[in-house]
Amino acid sequence: MSKVEDFLTPAEELEIVKAIRIAEKNTSGEIRVHIERTTTMDAYERAKEVFHELKMDETALKNGVLIYLAVDDHNFVICGDKGINDVVGADFWNCTRDAMVVQFKQNNFKQGLVDGILRAGEQLKKYFPWQEGDTNELSNEISKG
């Protein structure tokens, strides 16, 4: 499978967007998923670059979370902004990654993404609860490169 468009079905993409909406419902935090075929860069460095390109570093409370996937490279990164990284436990992102890997190893990519999104949403809700006047600062749609 090398085409980004074939990685998830349209129905699976809708379920992922729904999970983002659910995860963001009770928080001011922002979650995005970006999928691309491959990268010539280190995956974490590329994730940071995409984070900036998607303007995730411009959220008011620095509480954006990006799940970046390079499909052909079999690589993914969870990248949180300073606000969320400063408050979650040191092992939170590793535990989230591990939960996603369990699903990915079974080719359940949609479920792995949903699991990661909902886990991130729980932490965002805990540390950045929704307040009166909060707005959705970023699109919930999956971006593709």
C-alpha positions as CSV (number, residue, x, y, z in Angstrom):
1,M,0.0,0.0,0.0
2,S,1.7,3.2,-1.1
3,K,-1.0,5.6,-1.9
4,V,-2.0,7.9,1.0
5,E,-5.6,7.9,-0.4
6,D,-5.8,4.1,0.1
7,F,-4.5,4.1,3.6
8,L,-8.0,4.7,5.1
9,T,-11.4,4.3,3.6
10,P,-13.6,7.3,3.4
11,A,-15.8,5.8,6.2
12,E,-12.7,5.3,8.4
13,E,-11.7,8.9,7.8
14,L,-15.1,10.0,8.9
15,E,-14.7,7.9,12.1
16,I,-11.4,9.5,12.8
17,V,-12.8,13.0,12.4
18,K,-15.7,12.0,14.7
19,A,-13.1,10.9,17.3
20,I,-11.4,14.2,17.0
21,R,-14.7,16.1,17.6
22,I,-15.5,13.9,20.6
23,A,-12.0,14.3,22.0
24,E,-12.1,18.1,21.6
25,K,-15.7,18.5,22.8
26,N,-14.7,19.2,26.4
27,T,-11.3,20.9,26.0
28,S,-9.8,23.9,24.4
29,G,-7.1,21.6,23.0
30,E,-6.7,20.9,19.3
31,I,-5.9,17.5,17.7
32,R,-4.9,17.0,14.1
33,V,-3.9,13.9,12.0
34,H,-1.6,14.3,9.1
35,I,-0.9,11.4,6.7
36,E,1.7,11.3,3.9
37,R,3.3,8.6,1.9
38,T,7.0,9.0,3.0
39,T,9.5,11.5,4.2
40,T,13.2,12.0,3.6
41,M,13.5,13.6,7.0
42,D,13.7,12.2,10.5
43,A,10.0,11.5,11.3
44,Y,10.0,13.6,14.4
45,E,11.6,16.5,12.6
46,R,9.1,16.2,9.8
47,A,6.2,16.1,12.4
48,K,7.5,19.3,13.9
49,E,7.6,20.9,10.4
50,V,4.0,19.7,9.7
51,F,3.0,21.0,13.2
52,H,4.2,24.4,12.1
53,E,2.7,24.2,8.6
54,L,-0.7,23.4,10.1
55,K,-0.4,26.4,12.4
56,M,-0.7,24.1,15.4
57,D,1.9,26.2,17.2
58,E,-0.4,29.2,17.1
59,T,-3.1,27.9,19.5
60,A,-3.8,30.3,22.4
61,L,-2.8,27.8,25.1
62,K,-0.1,25.9,23.2
63,N,-2.2,22.7,23.6
64,G,-2.2,21.2,20.1
65,V,-1.5,17.5,19.4
66,L,-0.5,16.2,16.0
67,I,-0.5,12.5,15.1
68,Y,1.8,12.3,12.0
69,L,2.1,9.2,9.9
70,A,4.5,8.4,7.0
71,V,2.6,5.4,5.5
72,D,5.3,3.8,3.3
73,D,7.9,4.3,6.0
74,H,5.8,2.5,8.6
75,N,6.5,5.4,11.0
76,F,4.4,7.7,13.1
77,V,5.0,10.4,15.7
78,I,2.8,12.0,18.3
79,C,3.8,15.6,18.7
80,G,2.4,17.9,21.4
81,D,2.9,21.6,21.9
82,K,4.6,23.1,24.9
83,G,1.4,23.6,26.9
84,I,0.4,20.0,26.9
85,N,3.9,18.6,27.1
86,D,4.5,20.7,30.3
87,V,1.6,19.0,32.1
88,V,1.3,15.4,31.0
89,G,3.3,12.7,32.7
90,A,6.7,11.9,31.2
91,D,5.5,8.5,29.9
92,F,2.1,9.7,28.5
93,W,3.1,10.0,24.9
94,N,5.0,6.6,25.0
95,C,2.0,4.9,26.5
96,T,-0.3,6.4,23.9
97,R,2.1,5.4,21.1
98,D,2.2,1.8,22.5
99,A,-1.6,1.6,22.6
100,M,-1.7,2.7,18.9
101,V,1.1,0.2,17.9
102,V,-1.0,-2.7,19.3
103,Q,-3.7,-1.8,16.8
104,F,-1.3,-0.9,13.9
105,K,0.4,-4.3,14.2
106,Q,-3.0,-5.9,13.5
107,N,-3.5,-3.5,10.5
108,N,-6.3,-1.7,12.5
109,F,-5.0,1.7,11.5
110,K,-8.3,3.5,12.0
111,Q,-8.7,2.0,15.5
112,G,-5.1,2.8,16.4
113,L,-5.7,6.5,15.4
114,V,-9.0,6.6,17.3
115,D,-7.4,5.2,20.4
116,G,-4.6,7.7,20.3
117,I,-6.9,10.6,19.6
118,L,-9.2,9.7,22.5
119,R,-6.3,9.2,24.9
120,A,-4.9,12.7,23.9
121,G,-8.4,14.1,24.4
122,E,-8.6,12.7,27.9
123,Q,-5.4,14.5,28.9
124,L,-6.4,17.7,27.1
125,K,-9.8,17.7,28.9
126,K,-8.0,17.1,32.3
127,Y,-5.5,20.0,31.9
128,F,-7.3,22.3,29.4
129,P,-11.0,22.0,30.1
130,W,-13.5,23.7,27.9
131,Q,-14.3,27.3,29.0
132,E,-17.1,29.6,28.0
133,G,-16.0,31.3,24.8
134,D,-13.6,28.6,23.6
135,T,-13.6,28.1,19.9
136,N,-12.3,25.4,17.6
137,E,-9.1,27.0,16.5
138,L,-8.1,24.4,13.9
139,S,-9.8,22.1,11.4
140,N,-10.7,18.6,12.5
141,E,-10.1,17.2,9.0
142,I,-7.3,14.8,8.2
143,S,-4.5,16.6,6.3
144,K,-2.5,14.8,3.7
145,G,0.8,15.4,2.1
